[in-house]
Amino acid sequence: MPALAPSSHVFPDGTTPGEMIRFFRSRAGLSQAKLAKLSGCTSQTVKNWEAGRCPPSALLLATIRQTMGLSRDESRKLVEAVSRLNPYR
């Protein structure tokens, strides 16, 4: 059976934005510190996202999607997961 392409990753229902960010960051080979630097935020902010303490803002969400090279489908899934936490974002 052929390996799945990175953009075909399927997240189970209930996957949190933090879990998705951690997966995408790891796949991109980035440390929390490196993602923070590339996104213009602090390492603590990335830790908070991944721990589920707070989701990224819309501005940072767009930046991290570009930084980690997410496909449209992956971007959509991440935005939907963040929206489930705060539907007014």
PyMOL commands that set and color helices and strands:
alter all, ss='L'
color gray80, all
select helices_A, chain A and resi 6-8+17-27+32-39+43-51+58-67+72-85
alter helices_A, ss='H'
color red, helices_A
deselect
rebuild
show_as cartoon
